[in-house]
Amino acid sequence: MTWAGLIVSAAVAAVVLPPWSADMRASGLTRENWRGRTLAFPLGALAISASLIALAPLAVLDDRADLDLLEPDLRRWAAYVIGVAMLGLLDDMLGRGHAGDTARGWRGHASALLGGRLSTGAIKAAGAFGLAAFAVSGLGREWPGYLADLALLLLTTNLFNLLDLRPGRVEKALILLLAGVCIGAWTLYPVELLGVFIGPVLVGAALTLRERAMLGDAGANLAGAIAGVALIVSLGDGARLIALALVVALTVYGEFRSISAAIERIPPLRALDQLGRESNQPN
């Protein structure tokens, strides 16, 4: 089992994320959250940086020392995971509240493009499509399966953006999805394959839950990409179609209704959503 990626990346993240997020806040790289608290932003950029730092020794030792520290298929999926995180960072830096981009959701971005306005969300969507098409190419899938995989990867990534409205929600959703996939498919392969990216997201949850930092689109994209890849590499054809139907349904709901309001109305989901979150008043 290839657990080195998860262990090394989590260790790196535990060392660098707290001081880096403090420096980010001191440097003015902040944004107000849903309660009006000023937090370091975007933590997702630091999380993907921790993954890349961890990848340096892992990649060298994997190749030069023949230690099998990384799964061979990581080469295929890393481009998508890193790429969509960087596209999310573009949206964080130039998107909502910046450069006049106030478009939200698929409808908002389409309207912005038709009106000739800059929409970093639309740029992110187009770039993610290219990355996803590259990632799922060469898998030997016929057209229906190829299109289904492409849609599942893209829509799962986008769904995690829709979830990123409360502290720790994205990380909890990722943990639940990975646990469900691993138990349902009776495999730990997704964690072994993507551990180098999973570790910093989980460590960063200690900062987001305590409202010290916000993931931003970079972090939500990172978690969503991990989730999408985990579904594709673990599930059979029928299960992937079921997963796609669920993701489509949740995406459509999130475009027209409030996911947060729905969570508040369901006691078990509300309790899980609030688990580990600070309850004190805004500062």
C-alpha positions as protocol buffer text, in pm:
chain_id: "A"
residue {
  index: 1
  type: MET
  ca { x: 0 y: 0 z: 0 }
}
residue {
  index: 2
  type: THR
  ca { x: 124 y: 341 z: -98 }
}
residue {
  index: 3
  type: TRP
  ca { x: 56 y: 556 z: 205 }
}
residue {
  index: 4
  type: ALA
  ca { x: 370 y: 769 z: 173 }
}
residue {
  index: 5
  type: GLY
  ca { x: 192 y: 1046 z: -18 }
}
residue {
  index: 6
  type: LEU
  ca { x: -72 y: 1093 z: 249 }
}
residue {
  index: 7
  type: ILE
  ca { x: 174 y: 1074 z: 540 }
}
residue {
  index: 8
  type: VAL
  ca { x: 441 y: 1304 z: 395 }
}
residue {
  index: 9
  type: SER
  ca { x: 197 y: 1564 z: 261 }
}
residue {
  index: 10
  type: ALA
  ca { x: 5 y: 1574 z: 591 }
}
residue {
  index: 11
  type: ALA
  ca { x: 332 y: 1620 z: 781 }
}
residue {
  index: 12
  type: VAL
  ca { x: 441 y: 1902 z: 550 }
}
residue {
  index: 13
  type: ALA
  ca { x: 100 y: 2068 z: 580 }
}
residue {
  index: 14
  type: ALA
  ca { x: 104 y: 2042 z: 961 }
}
residue {
  index: 15
  type: VAL
  ca { x: 435 y: 2228 z: 966 }
}
residue {
  index: 16
  type: VAL
  ca { x: 371 y: 2499 z: 707 }
}
residue {
  index: 17
  type: LEU
  ca { x: -2 y: 2575 z: 698 }
}
residue {
  index: 18
  type: PRO
  ca { x: -39 y: 2744 z: 1042 }
}
residue {
  index: 19
  type: PRO
  ca { x: 250 y: 2992 z: 1002 }
}
residue {
  index: 20
  type: TRP
  ca { x: 179 y: 3052 z: 635 }
}
residue {
  index: 21
  type: SER
  ca { x: -188 y: 3127 z: 700 }
}
residue {
  index: 22
  type: ALA
  ca { x: -84 y: 3367 z: 979 }
}
residue {
  index: 23
  type: ASP
  ca { x: 154 y: 3541 z: 737 }
}
residue {
  index: 24
  type: MET
  ca { x: -124 y: 3554 z: 479 }
}
residue {
  index: 25
  type: ARG
  ca { x: -351 y: 3732 z: 724 }
}
residue {
  index: 26
  type: ALA
  ca { x: -73 y: 3971 z: 832 }
}
residue {
  index: 27
  type: SER
  ca { x: -6 y: 4052 z: 465 }
}
residue {
  index: 28
  type: GLY
  ca { x: -367 y: 4144 z: 402 }
}
residue {
  index: 29
  type: LEU
  ca { x: -455 y: 3835 z: 200 }
}
residue {
  index: 30
  type: THR
  ca { x: -791 y: 3801 z: 370 }
}
residue {
  index: 31
  type: ARG
  ca { x: -1163 y: 3790 z: 309 }
}
residue {
  index: 32
  type: GLU
  ca { x: -1468 y: 3813 z: 532 }
}
residue {
  index: 33
  type: ASN
  ca { x: -1656 y: 3491 z: 590 }
}
residue {
  index: 34
  type: TRP
  ca { x: -2028 y: 3432 z: 638 }
}
residue {
  index: 35
  type: ARG
  ca { x: -2014 y: 3567 z: 994 }
}
residue {
  index: 36
  type: GLY
  ca { x: -1812 y: 3876 z: 911 }
}
residue {
  index: 37
  type: ARG
  ca { x: -1484 y: 3741 z: 1046 }
}
residue {
  index: 38
  type: THR
  ca { x: -1168 y: 3836 z: 857 }
}
residue {
  index: 39
  type: LEU
  ca { x: -981 y: 3518 z: 767 }
}
residue {
  index: 40
  type: ALA
  ca { x: -669 y: 3423 z: 574 }
}
residue {
  index: 41
  type: PHE
  ca { x: -765 y: 3361 z: 212 }
}
residue {
  index: 42
  type: PRO
  ca { x: -729 y: 3144 z: 7 }
}
residue {
  index: 43
  type: LEU
  ca { x: -605 y: 2850 z: 214 }
}
residue {
  index: 44
  type: GLY
  ca { x: -644 y: 2627 z: -90 }
}
residue {
  index: 45
  type: ALA
  ca { x: -339 y: 2789 z: -248 }
}
residue {
  index: 46
  type: LEU
  ca { x: -133 y: 2691 z: 56 }
}
residue {
  index: 47
  type: ALA
  ca { x: -275 y: 2338 z: 57 }
}
residue {
  index: 48
  type: ILE
  ca { x: -177 y: 2270 z: -303 }
}
residue {
  index: 49
  type: SER
  ca { x: 165 y: 2424 z: -232 }
}
residue {
  index: 50
  type: ALA
  ca { x: 214 y: 2180 z: 56 }
}
residue {
  index: 51
  type: SER
  ca { x: 124 y: 1895 z: -179 }
}
residue {
  index: 52
  type: LEU
  ca { x: 383 y: 2006 z: -432 }
}
residue {
  index: 53
  type: ILE
  ca { x: 651 y: 2042 z: -164 }
}
residue {
  index: 54
  type: ALA
  ca { x: 576 y: 1689 z: -44 }
}
residue {
  index: 55
  type: LEU
  ca { x: 582 y: 1563 z: -402 }
}
residue {
  index: 56
  type: ALA
  ca { x: 946 y: 1668 z: -449 }
}
residue {
  index: 57
  type: PRO
  ca { x: 1113 y: 1405 z: -226 }
}
residue {
  index: 58
  type: LEU
  ca { x: 844 y: 1148 z: -300 }
}
residue {
  index: 59
  type: ALA
  ca { x: 894 y: 1170 z: -676 }
}
residue {
  index: 60
  type: VAL
  ca { x: 1274 y: 1161 z: -655 }
}
residue {
  index: 61
  type: LEU
  ca { x: 1280 y: 861 z: -421 }
}
residue {
  index: 62
  type: ASP
  ca { x: 1006 y: 684 z: -614 }
}
residue {
  index: 63
  type: ASP
  ca { x: 1210 y: 700 z: -933 }
}
residue {
  index: 64
  type: ARG
  ca { x: 1573 y: 691 z: -816 }
}
residue {
  index: 65
  type: ALA
  ca { x: 1540 y: 454 z: -520 }
}
residue {
  index: 66
  type: ASP
  ca { x: 1263 y: 241 z: -671 }
}
residue {
  index: 67
  type: LEU
  ca { x: 1060 y: 260 z: -350 }
}
residue {
  index: 68
  type: ASP
  ca { x: 711 y: 263 z: -506 }
}
residue {
  index: 69
  type: LEU
  ca { x: 606 y: 566 z: -302 }
}
residue {
  index: 70
  type: LEU
  ca { x: 360 y: 694 z: -564 }
}
residue {
  index: 71
  type: GLU
  ca { x: 99 y: 516 z: -770 }
}
residue {
  index: 72
  type: PRO
  ca { x: 190 y: 518 z: -1143 }
}
residue {
  index: 73
  type: ASP
  ca { x: -156 y: 649 z: -1240 }
}
residue {
  index: 74
  type: LEU
  ca { x: -94 y: 966 z: -1038 }
}
residue {
  index: 75
  type: ARG
  ca { x: 80 y: 1104 z: -1349 }
}
residue {
  index: 76
  type: ARG
  ca { x: -253 y: 1100 z: -1532 }
}
residue {
  index: 77
  type: TRP
  ca { x: -463 y: 1260 z: -1262 }
}
residue {
  index: 78
  type: ALA
  ca { x: -217 y: 1506 z: -1106 }
}
residue {
  index: 79
  type: ALA
  ca { x: -245 y: 1742 z: -1402 }
}
residue {
  index: 80
  type: TYR
  ca { x: -620 y: 1770 z: -1347 }
}
residue {
  index: 81
  type: VAL
  ca { x: -603 y: 1811 z: -970 }
}
residue {
  index: 82
  type: ILE
  ca { x: -326 y: 2073 z: -978 }
}
residue {
  index: 83
  type: GLY
  ca { x: -470 y: 2247 z: -1283 }
}
residue {
  index: 84
  type: VAL
  ca { x: -821 y: 2300 z: -1145 }
}
residue {
  index: 85
  type: ALA
  ca { x: -676 y: 2418 z: -813 }
}
residue {
  index: 86
  type: MET
  ca { x: -480 y: 2683 z: -1003 }
}
residue {
  index: 87
  type: LEU
  ca { x: -791 y: 2781 z: -1201 }
}
residue {
  index: 88
  type: GLY
  ca { x: -970 y: 2818 z: -870 }
}
residue {
  index: 89
  type: LEU
  ca { x: -689 y: 3045 z: -750 }
}
residue {
  index: 90
  type: LEU
  ca { x: -742 y: 3261 z: -1060 }
}
residue {
  index: 91
  type: ASP
  ca { x: -1107 y: 3294 z: -961 }
}
residue {
  index: 92
  type: ASP
  ca { x: -1009 y: 3375 z: -602 }
}
residue {
  index: 93
  type: MET
  ca { x: -772 y: 3653 z: -708 }
}
residue {
  index: 94
  type: LEU
  ca { x: -962 y: 3805 z: -1000 }
}
residue {
  index: 95
  type: GLY
  ca { x: -1316 y: 3681 z: -952 }
}
residue {
  index: 96
  type: ARG
  ca { x: -1599 y: 3782 z: -721 }
}
residue {
  index: 97
  type: GLY
  ca { x: -1532 y: 4126 z: -588 }
}
residue {
  index: 98
  type: HIS
  ca { x: -1236 y: 4171 z: -822 }
}
residue {
  index: 99
  type: ALA
  ca { x: -1208 y: 4295 z: -1181 }
}
residue {
  index: 100
  type: GLY
  ca { x: -1583 y: 4357 z: -1188 }
}
residue {
  index: 101
  type: ASP
  ca { x: -1667 y: 3990 z: -1196 }
}
residue {
  index: 102
  type: THR
  ca { x: -1987 y: 3941 z: -999 }
}
residue {
  index: 103
  type: ALA
  ca { x: -2123 y: 3644 z: -1194 }
}
residue {
  index: 104
  type: ARG
  ca { x: -2230 y: 3344 z: -991 }
}
residue {
  index: 105
  type: GLY
  ca { x: -2330 y: 2994 z: -1099 }
}
residue {
  index: 106
  type: TRP
  ca { x: -2353 y: 2849 z: -1448 }
}
residue {
  index: 107
  type: ARG
  ca { x: -2632 y: 3088 z: -1547 }
}
residue {
  index: 108
  type: GLY
  ca { x: -2443 y: 3393 z: -1420 }
}
residue {
  index: 109
  type: HIS
  ca { x: -2123 y: 3305 z: -1604 }
}
residue {
  index: 110
  type: ALA
  ca { x: -2309 y: 3233 z: -1929 }
}
residue {
  index: 111
  type: SER
  ca { x: -2488 y: 3568 z: -1901 }
}
residue {
  index: 112
  type: ALA
  ca { x: -2157 y: 3746 z: -1839 }
}
residue {
  index: 113
  type: LEU
  ca { x: -1996 y: 3591 z: -2147 }
}
residue {
  index: 114
  type: LEU
  ca { x: -2295 y: 3673 z: -2366 }
}
residue {
  index: 115
  type: GLY
  ca { x: -2275 y: 4031 z: -2237 }
}
residue {
  index: 116
  type: GLY
  ca { x: -1908 y: 4057 z: -2328 }
}
residue {
  index: 117
  type: ARG
  ca { x: -1792 y: 4082 z: -1965 }
}
residue {
  index: 118
  type: LEU
  ca { x: -1497 y: 3907 z: -1804 }
}
residue {
  index: 119
  type: SER
  ca { x: -1607 y: 3603 z: -1604 }
}
residue {
  index: 120
  type: THR
  ca { x: -1322 y: 3420 z: -1437 }
}
residue {
  index: 121
  type: GLY
  ca { x: -1573 y: 3150 z: -1349 }
}
residue {
  index: 122
  type: ALA
  ca { x: -1632 y: 3089 z: -1720 }
}
residue {
  index: 123
  type: ILE
  ca { x: -1257 y: 3081 z: -1780 }
}
residue {
  index: 124
  type: LYS
  ca { x: -1228 y: 2831 z: -1494 }
}
residue {
  index: 125
  type: ALA
  ca { x: -1503 y: 2614 z: -1642 }
}
residue {
  index: 126
  type: ALA
  ca { x: -1346 y: 2612 z: -1990 }
}
residue {
  index: 127
  type: GLY
  ca { x: -1001 y: 2536 z: -1850 }
}
residue {
  index: 128
  type: ALA
  ca { x: -1137 y: 2258 z: -1630 }
}
residue {
  index: 129
  type: PHE
  ca { x: -1308 y: 2105 z: -1933 }
}
residue {
  index: 130
  type: GLY
  ca { x: -976 y: 2091 z: -2117 }
}
residue {
  index: 131
  type: LEU
  ca { x: -798 y: 1939 z: -1819 }
}
residue {
  index: 132
  type: ALA
  ca { x: -1072 y: 1682 z: -1766 }
}
residue {
  index: 133
  type: ALA
  ca { x: -1073 y: 1585 z: -2135 }
}
residue {
  index: 134
  type: PHE
  ca { x: -698 y: 1533 z: -2115 }
}
residue {
  index: 135
  type: ALA
  ca { x: -723 y: 1330 z: -1792 }
}
residue {
  index: 136
  type: VAL
  ca { x: -988 y: 1084 z: -1914 }
}
residue {
  index: 137
  type: SER
  ca { x: -836 y: 1039 z: -2259 }
}
residue {
  index: 138
  type: GLY
  ca { x: -664 y: 711 z: -2340 }
}
residue {
  index: 139
  type: LEU
  ca { x: -870 y: 503 z: -2096 }
}
residue {
  index: 140
  type: GLY
  ca { x: -1023 y: 300 z: -2378 }
}
residue {
  index: 141
  type: ARG
  ca { x: -1376 y: 421 z: -2310 }
}
residue {
  index: 142
  type: GLU
  ca { x: -1644 y: 427 z: -2582 }
}
residue {
  index: 143
  type: TRP
  ca { x: -1822 y: 756 z: -2643 }
}
residue {
  index: 144
  type: PRO
  ca { x: -2105 y: 718 z: -2386 }
}
residue {
  index: 145
  type: GLY
  ca { x: -1867 y: 612 z: -2109 }
}
residue {
  index: 146
  type: TYR
  ca { x: -1613 y: 877 z: -2207 }
}
residue {
  index: 147
  type: LEU
  ca { x: -1874 y: 1154 z: -2189 }
}
residue {
  index: 148
  type: ALA
  ca { x: -2011 y: 1020 z: -1861 }
}
residue {
  index: 149
  type: ASP
  ca { x: -1663 y: 1018 z: -1703 }
}
residue {
  index: 150
  type: LEU
  ca { x: -1596 y: 1369 z: -1832 }
}
residue {
  index: 151
  type: ALA
  ca { x: -1924 y: 1497 z: -1688 }
}
residue {
  index: 152
  type: LEU
  ca { x: -1873 y: 1318 z: -1356 }
}
residue {
  index: 153
  type: LEU
  ca { x: -1525 y: 1466 z: -1311 }
}
residue {
  index: 154
  type: LEU
  ca { x: -1631 y: 1822 z: -1399 }
}
residue {
  index: 155
  type: LEU
  ca { x: -1961 y: 1828 z: -1213 }
}
residue {
  index: 156
  type: THR
  ca { x: -1817 y: 1674 z: -897 }
}
residue {
  index: 157
  type: THR
  ca { x: -1548 y: 1943 z: -894 }
}
residue {
  index: 158
  type: ASN
  ca { x: -1813 y: 2211 z: -938 }
}
residue {
  index: 159
  type: LEU
  ca { x: -2038 y: 2060 z: -671 }
}
residue {
  index: 160
  type: PHE
  ca { x: -1771 y: 2108 z: -406 }
}
residue {
  index: 161
  type: ASN
  ca { x: -1762 y: 2477 z: -499 }
}
residue {
  index: 162
  type: LEU
  ca { x: -2135 y: 2491 z: -428 }
}
residue {
  index: 163
  type: LEU
  ca { x: -2075 y: 2328 z: -89 }
}
residue {
  index: 164
  type: ASP
  ca { x: -1805 y: 2576 z: 16 }
}
residue {
  index: 165
  type: LEU
  ca { x: -2033 y: 2809 z: 213 }
}
residue {
  index: 166
  type: ARG
  ca { x: -1957 y: 2711 z: 572 }
}
residue {
  index: 167
  type: PRO
  ca { x: -1634 y: 2625 z: 761 }
}
residue {
  index: 168
  type: GLY
  ca { x: -1525 y: 2265 z: 721 }
}
residue {
  index: 169
  type: ARG
  ca { x: -1818 y: 2159 z: 500 }
}
residue {
  index: 170
  type: VAL
  ca { x: -1602 y: 2079 z: 198 }
}
residue {
  index: 171
  type: GLU
  ca { x: -1356 y: 1873 z: 401 }
}
residue {
  index: 172
  type: LYS
  ca { x: -1635 y: 1676 z: 571 }
}
residue {
  index: 173
  type: ALA
  ca { x: -1799 y: 1608 z: 236 }
}
residue {
  index: 174
  type: LEU
  ca { x: -1467 y: 1483 z: 99 }
}
residue {
  index: 175
  type: ILE
  ca { x: -1412 y: 1251 z: 397 }
}
residue {
  index: 176
  type: LEU
  ca { x: -1763 y: 1109 z: 365 }
}
residue {
  index: 177
  type: LEU
  ca { x: -1729 y: 1057 z: -9 }
}
residue {
  index: 178
  type: LEU
  ca { x: -1390 y: 887 z: 22 }
}
residue {
  index: 179
  type: ALA
  ca { x: -1516 y: 666 z: 304 }
}
residue {
  index: 180
  type: GLY
  ca { x: -1825 y: 571 z: 105 }
}
residue {
  index: 181
  type: VAL
  ca { x: -1628 y: 497 z: -211 }
}
residue {
  index: 182
  type: CYS
  ca { x: -1362 y: 295 z: -30 }
}
residue {
  index: 183
  type: ILE
  ca { x: -1617 y: 91 z: 165 }
}
residue {
  index: 184
  type: GLY
  ca { x: -1853 y: 47 z: -129 }
}
residue {
  index: 185
  type: ALA
  ca { x: -1579 y: -58 z: -371 }
}
residue {
  index: 186
  type: TRP
  ca { x: -1384 y: -234 z: -93 }
}
residue {
  index: 187
  type: THR
  ca { x: -1059 y: -63 z: -188 }
}
residue {
  index: 188
  type: LEU
  ca { x: -819 y: 195 z: -49 }
}
residue {
  index: 189
  type: TYR
  ca { x: -685 y: 276 z: -392 }
}
residue {
  index: 190
  type: PRO
  ca { x: -826 y: 634 z: -408 }
}
residue {
  index: 191
  type: VAL
  ca { x: -644 y: 726 z: -86 }
}
residue {
  index: 192
  type: GLU
  ca { x: -324 y: 560 z: -202 }
}
residue {
  index: 193
  type: LEU
  ca { x: -345 y: 730 z: -542 }
}
residue {
  index: 194
  type: LEU
  ca { x: -439 y: 1080 z: -423 }
}
residue {
  index: 195
  type: GLY
  ca { x: -291 y: 1085 z: -73 }
}
residue {
  index: 196
  type: VAL
  ca { x: -39 y: 1356 z: -160 }
}
residue {
  index: 197
  type: PHE
  ca { x: -332 y: 1591 z: -225 }
}
residue {
  index: 198
  type: ILE
  ca { x: -565 y: 1462 z: 46 }
}
residue {
  index: 199
  type: GLY
  ca { x: -325 y: 1520 z: 337 }
}
residue {
  index: 200
  type: PRO
  ca { x: -309 y: 1903 z: 319 }
}
residue {
  index: 201
  type: VAL
  ca { x: -686 y: 1933 z: 274 }
}
residue {
  index: 202
  type: LEU
  ca { x: -748 y: 1733 z: 592 }
}
residue {
  index: 203
  type: VAL
  ca { x: -483 y: 1921 z: 790 }
}
residue {
  index: 204
  type: GLY
  ca { x: -624 y: 2251 z: 666 }
}
residue {
  index: 205
  type: ALA
  ca { x: -962 y: 2159 z: 815 }
}
residue {
  index: 206
  type: ALA
  ca { x: -819 y: 2245 z: 1158 }
}
residue {
  index: 207
  type: LEU
  ca { x: -783 y: 2604 z: 1035 }
}
residue {
  index: 208
  type: THR
  ca { x: -1112 y: 2632 z: 847 }
}
residue {
  index: 209
  type: LEU
  ca { x: -1322 y: 2481 z: 1126 }
}
residue {
  index: 210
  type: ARG
  ca { x: -1169 y: 2722 z: 1380 }
}
residue {
  index: 211
  type: GLU
  ca { x: -1228 y: 3007 z: 1134 }
}
residue {
  index: 212
  type: ARG
  ca { x: -865 y: 3098 z: 1094 }
}
residue {
  index: 213
  type: ALA
  ca { x: -870 y: 3062 z: 716 }
}
residue {
  index: 214
  type: MET
  ca { x: -1100 y: 3007 z: 418 }
}
residue {
  index: 215
  type: LEU
  ca { x: -1039 y: 2749 z: 146 }
}
residue {
  index: 216
  type: GLY
  ca { x: -1147 y: 2967 z: -143 }
}
residue {
  index: 217
  type: ASP
  ca { x: -1217 y: 2827 z: -489 }
}
residue {
  index: 218
  type: ALA
  ca { x: -861 y: 2693 z: -503 }
}
residue {
  index: 219
  type: GLY
  ca { x: -932 y: 2469 z: -204 }
}
residue {
  index: 220
  type: ALA
  ca { x: -1286 y: 2376 z: -306 }
}
residue {
  index: 221
  type: ASN
  ca { x: -1162 y: 2286 z: -655 }
}
residue {
  index: 222
  type: LEU
  ca { x: -881 y: 2082 z: -505 }
}
residue {
  index: 223
  type: ALA
  ca { x: -1122 y: 1882 z: -287 }
}
residue {
  index: 224
  type: GLY
  ca { x: -1373 y: 1847 z: -571 }
}
residue {
  index: 225
  type: ALA
  ca { x: -1106 y: 1720 z: -810 }
}
residue {
  index: 226
  type: ILE
  ca { x: -995 y: 1461 z: -553 }
}
residue {
  index: 227
  type: ALA
  ca { x: -1356 y: 1350 z: -513 }
}
residue {
  index: 228
  type: GLY
  ca { x: -1419 y: 1329 z: -887 }
}
residue {
  index: 229
  type: VAL
  ca { x: -1105 y: 1127 z: -955 }
}
residue {
  index: 230
  type: ALA
  ca { x: -1183 y: 896 z: -662 }
}
residue {
  index: 231
  type: LEU
  ca { x: -1525 y: 818 z: -812 }
}
residue {
  index: 232
  type: ILE
  ca { x: -1384 y: 742 z: -1155 }
}
residue {
  index: 233
  type: VAL
  ca { x: -1096 y: 520 z: -1045 }
}
residue {
  index: 234
  type: SER
  ca { x: -1302 y: 322 z: -792 }
}
residue {
  index: 235
  type: LEU
  ca { x: -1648 y: 264 z: -936 }
}
residue {
  index: 236
  type: GLY
  ca { x: -1771 y: 39 z: -1215 }
}
residue {
  index: 237
  type: ASP
  ca { x: -1974 y: 163 z: -1509 }
}
residue {
  index: 238
  type: GLY
  ca { x: -2314 y: 130 z: -1342 }
}
residue {
  index: 239
  type: ALA
  ca { x: -2202 y: 286 z: -1015 }
}
residue {
  index: 240
  type: ARG
  ca { x: -2044 y: 579 z: -1199 }
}
residue {
  index: 241
  type: LEU
  ca { x: -2372 y: 648 z: -1377 }
}
residue {
  index: 242
  type: ILE
  ca { x: -2557 y: 644 z: -1043 }
}
residue {
  index: 243
  type: ALA
  ca { x: -2296 y: 880 z: -899 }
}
residue {
  index: 244
  type: LEU
  ca { x: -2334 y: 1108 z: -1202 }
}
residue {
  index: 245
  type: ALA
  ca { x: -2712 y: 1119 z: -1161 }
}
residue {
  index: 246
  type: LEU
  ca { x: -2674 y: 1217 z: -793 }
}
residue {
  index: 247
  type: VAL
  ca { x: -2415 y: 1483 z: -870 }
}
residue {
  index: 248
  type: VAL
  ca { x: -2634 y: 1627 z: -1148 }
}
residue {
  index: 249
  type: ALA
  ca { x: -2935 y: 1639 z: -915 }
}
residue {
  index: 250
  type: LEU
  ca { x: -2737 y: 1814 z: -640 }
}
residue {
  index: 251
  type: THR
  ca { x: -2584 y: 2058 z: -890 }
}
residue {
  index: 252
  type: VAL
  ca { x: -2921 y: 2155 z: -1034 }
}
residue {
  index: 253
  type: TYR
  ca { x: -3062 y: 2195 z: -682 }
}
residue {
  index: 254
  type: GLY
  ca { x: -2765 y: 2413 z: -583 }
}
residue {
  index: 255
  type: GLU
  ca { x: -2814 y: 2636 z: -887 }
}
residue {
  index: 256
  type: PHE
  ca { x: -3175 y: 2717 z: -798 }
}
residue {
  index: 257
  type: ARG
  ca { x: -3204 y: 2658 z: -424 }
}
residue {
  index: 258
  type: SER
  ca { x: -2992 y: 2701 z: -113 }
}
residue {
  index: 259
  type: ILE
  ca { x: -2793 y: 2393 z: -10 }
}
residue {
  index: 260
  type: SER
  ca { x: -2721 y: 2557 z: 326 }
}
residue {
  index: 261
  type: ALA
  ca { x: -3091 y: 2603 z: 391 }
}
residue {
  index: 262
  type: ALA
  ca { x: -3156 y: 2240 z: 304 }
}
residue {
  index: 263
  type: ILE
  ca { x: -2885 y: 2124 z: 544 }
}
residue {
  index: 264
  type: GLU
  ca { x: -3033 y: 2340 z: 821 }
}
residue {
  index: 265
  type: ARG
  ca { x: -3373 y: 2175 z: 774 }
}
residue {
  index: 266
  type: ILE
  ca { x: -3242 y: 1818 z: 820 }
}
residue {
  index: 267
  type: PRO
  ca { x: -3126 y: 1758 z: 1182 }
}
residue {
  index: 268
  type: PRO
  ca { x: -2862 y: 1486 z: 1112 }
}
residue {
  index: 269
  type: LEU
  ca { x: -2705 y: 1695 z: 834 }
}
residue {
  index: 270
  type: ARG
  ca { x: -2721 y: 2008 z: 1048 }
}
residue {
  index: 271
  type: ALA
  ca { x: -2545 y: 1832 z: 1337 }
}
residue {
  index: 272
  type: LEU
  ca { x: -2275 y: 1696 z: 1106 }
}
residue {
  index: 273
  type: ASP
  ca { x: -2231 y: 2035 z: 941 }
}
residue {
  index: 274
  type: GLN
  ca { x: -2179 y: 2205 z: 1277 }
}
residue {
  index: 275
  type: LEU
  ca { x: -1950 y: 1935 z: 1417 }
}
residue {
  index: 276
  type: GLY
  ca { x: -1614 y: 2082 z: 1519 }
}
residue {
  index: 277
  type: ARG
  ca { x: -1713 y: 2435 z: 1422 }
}
residue {
  index: 278
  type: GLU
  ca { x: -1668 y: 2728 z: 1659 }
}
residue {
  index: 279
  type: SER
  ca { x: -1996 y: 2868 z: 1788 }
}
residue {
  index: 280
  type: ASN
  ca { x: -1881 y: 3200 z: 1933 }
}
residue {
  index: 281
  type: GLN
  ca { x: -1999 y: 3527 z: 1786 }
}
residue {
  index: 282
  type: PRO
  ca { x: -1815 y: 3716 z: 1510 }
}
residue {
  index: 283
  type: ASN
  ca { x: -1516 y: 3923 z: 1607 }
}
